């Protein structure tokens, strides 16, 4: 592959590498003419359920729909509370608010950026019904203590696994489960830039309990148990057949995608370790091998924005995920409750910087990126 312009995510190059397989899959769909709920949707769902180790996988229109559908089917009442990490994207907060629920923000772990189990007890109240951990940037949350808190307080766990498909959690007894396969529901996104990305929007829900899975499936189809028979209040949220077919192709390559991301992360680590006084490299939690949806530094001494500008000036993209804690967003402020102080989340908004990370990065490109970072700190 030519070492041209460096991109945060190079979707075109990945497509070029898989084009023959994808073209064959799409031609089969178009020849069959079943563009909604064609056989490829069920086939993809079966294959992904097997990969995750769950009995039921229900595709839907996108990851945000999946969050809302999961919450819809838990028989929650207006004002019931959902504990969420304060350092996250807005989708789960949005879904809760739209259903009349109260998002409660808890602080995150300073190393993994994930919901801190130690912060959850301070966020609990008599109205708490759900804990919604977000597996951020490619690494599972510390699920054993989260599941134990939920069991003790009779709460439901919904996992937001939009960013960490393929990641595992290793329990204290040595057993392993995939992120998204430990709570009552695991929510997935196939947005194009995800580790398993489509060519448009897409999502899914991973479910253990058969009756809940059936209600979720019905919900995605306007609440219909059969056509024109509406048993539940639902919505229209379907993964179309073309997306399912190409995602099924990519699923066969998912472990290879993860291996490529880990190679890029290892290169970053080795090249940047001597600059460790200037930033904190991504932490590898021993209970969750990282799959690197993002490679995110914590830049010290208030130099994050200057480094980002330097990289931009040298033709290297980077990104800040996320520049604001959720309670600093004016749209959400009237509807949320703080489950304690949020010092880690607030600090992360000022220090995090994500470097290019995708399956098509070459060693030459990685060398250019890391040399530019070194030049900034040595200038």
C-alpha positions, -999 to 999 in steps of 0.1 A, spaced: 0 0 0 13 35 -9 23 56 21 4 87 11 -18 110 32 -22 98 68 -59 94 78 -75 88 112 -94 59 96 -87 47 61 -120 30 50 -112 31 13 -80 11 16 -97 -15 37 -125 -18 11 -99 -22 -17 -83 -51 2 -117 -69 7 -134 -57 -25 -137 -90 -42 -154 -107 -13 -177 -78 -6 -187 -74 -43 -196 -111 -44 -218 -107 -13 -235 -76 -26 -242 -92 -60 -259 -121 -43 -282 -97 -24 -291 -77 -55 -297 -109 -75 -321 -121 -48 -339 -87 -46 -347 -90 -8 -333 -57 5 -351 -57 38 -349 -88 61 -333 -109 34 -316 -142 44 -282 -125 48 -296 -106 79 -303 -138 97 -271 -154 86 -250 -124 99 -270 -124 132 -262 -161 136 -225 -157 129 -221 -127 152 -241 -144 180 -217 -173 178 -187 -150 178 -199 -132 210 -211 -164 226 -247 -153 231 -279 -172 221 -297 -142 206 -285 -114 183 -311 -89 170 -298 -65 143 -313 -30 141 -308 4 124 -279 18 145 -263 17 179 -283 46 193 -315 28 184 -302 -3 201 -296 16 233 -331 30 232 -347 -3 224 -329 -20 252 -341 6 277 -377 4 263 -380 -33 271 -370 -31 308 -404 -18 320 -389 13 335 -409 42 348 -404 79 342 -378 92 366 -361 59 370 -323 63 370 -296 49 348 -260 51 360 -236 60 332 -199 71 329 -194 109 328 -167 105 301 -185 91 271 -203 99 239 -239 113 243 -258 84 227 -268 66 259 -276 98 278 -298 108 249 -316 75 248 -324 77 285 -336 112 284 -359 105 254 -376 78 275 -381 101 305 -353 84 325 -327 102 346 -291 97 336 -268 96 366 -232 104 359 -204 85 377 -167 91 374 -144 69 354 -111 51 360 -81 73 354 -62 45 334 -89 28 313 -113 58 310 -141 33 317 -169 35 344 -152 31 378 -168 4 399 -157 24 430 -178 54 418 -210 34 414 -221 31 451 -221 69 455 -244 72 424 -270 48 437 -304 59 449 -338 44 455 -347 51 419 -316 34 403 -327 6 379 -299 2 354 -261 3 352 -249 11 317 -211 7 314 -195 18 281 -166 -2 269 -146 27 257 -118 29 231 -114 -9 227 -112 -22 263 -138 -39 285 -149 -23 317 -141 -41 350 -172 -62 348 -169 -85 378 -174 -57 404 -200 -40 382 -220 -72 379 -217 -79 416 -230 -44 425 -260 -50 401 -267 -84 416 -266 -70 451 -290 -41 444 -312 -60 419 -302 -38 389 -301 -45 352 -268 -42 333 -268 -30 297 -234 -29 281 -227 -3 255 -202 -21 233 -202 2 203 -164 7 205 -150 -26 217 -163 -54 196 -139 -83 200 -126 -73 234 -127 -98 262 -130 -97 299 -111 -122 320 -129 -130 353 -110 -137 385 -116 -175 380 -99 -173 346 -130 -176 325 -134 -152 296 -164 -135 280 -167 -111 251 -175 -74 259 -212 -70 252 -220 -106 263 -221 -102 301 -251 -80 309 -287 -86 302 -282 -68 269 -251 -58 249 -255 -30 224 -234 -29 192 -228 -3 165 -216 -9 130 -210 28 122 -183 28 94 -154 38 116 -160 10 142 -138 -21 144 -166 -39 125 -179 -11 103 -206 -11 77 -210 12 47 -237 32 65 -255 29 98 -262 -3 116 -265 -18 151 -275 -49 170 -285 -61 205 -269 -92 221 -293 -109 245 -292 -140 268 -329 -144 278 -352 -157 251 -383 -138 261 -364 -105 262 -348 -112 229 -382 -118 213 -396 -86 227 -366 -67 214 -370 -83 180 -407 -73 179 -398 -38 190 -375 -33 160 -405 -41 137 -430 -15 149 -439 -38 178 -454 -64 154 -456 -100 165 -468 -106 130 -476 -82 102 -504 -58 112 -506 -72 147 -489 -48 171 -483 -64 205 -459 -37 218 -451 0 212 -421 -3 189 -401 15 163 -388 10 128 -351 0 132 -338 -26 108 -304 -36 95 -308 -37 57 -297 -68 38 -269 -51 19 -253 -40 52 -257 -74 67 -241 -91 38 -210 -69 38 -207 -70 76 -208 -108 74 -178 -107 51 -160 -83 74 -168 -105 105 -147 -132 90 -118 -108 91 -125 -93 126 -97 -111 144 -73 -100 117 -85 -64 120 -78 -65 158 -44 -80 152 -35 -52 128 -47 -26 154 -26 -42 181 5 -42 159 0 -5 153 -5 1 190 27 -18 198 46 3 173 33 35 190 42 21 224 78 13 214 84 45 196 69 68 222 80 51 255 111 73 258 88 104 258 68 90 287 74 122 309 53 141 284 22 119 283 7 87 295 5 58 270 -28 38 268 -31 14 297 -35 -23 291 -57 -37 319 -47 -73 327 -83 -83 328 -91 -69 293 -68 -73 264 -72 -41 244 -85 -41 208 -77 -4 201 -107 12 185 -87 43 195 -51 48 206 -55 76 232 -27 94 250 -31 116 281 -9 146 273 7 163 304 16 199 312 -13 214 293 3 208 260 -25 187 244 -39 214 222 -4 226 211 6 191 201 -26 186 182 -20 218 163 16 208 156 4 175 142 -22 192 121 5 216 107 25 185 97 -3 168 79 -12 143 107 -47 141 120 -57 135 156 -89 137 176 -102 147 211 -127 122 223 -144 139 243 -139 177 249 -167 180 274 -180 160 303 -217 151 298 -229 175 324 -212 204 306 -235 199 276 -263 225 278 -289 201 261 -284 175 289 -278 196 320 -315 199 330 -321 162 329 -291 146 346 -280 140 381 -244 139 393 -235 107 412 -206 124 429 -176 145 420 -161 138 385 -125 148 388 -111 121 365 -136 127 338 -130 165 339 -93 160 337 -95 137 308 -114 162 287 -83 184 290 -56 158 283 -68 130 259 -56 129 223 -63 100 200 -38 92 172 -46 76 138 -57 40 143 -70 16 117 -62 -16 100 -43 -1 70 -16 19 88 18 11 75 50 11 96 62 40 75 32 61 84 35 51 120 71 62 120 61 96 105 35 101 132 57 92 161 87 111 147 65 142 145 55 138 181 91 135 192 100 166 171 73 186 189 87 177 224 123 182 213 117 215 196 
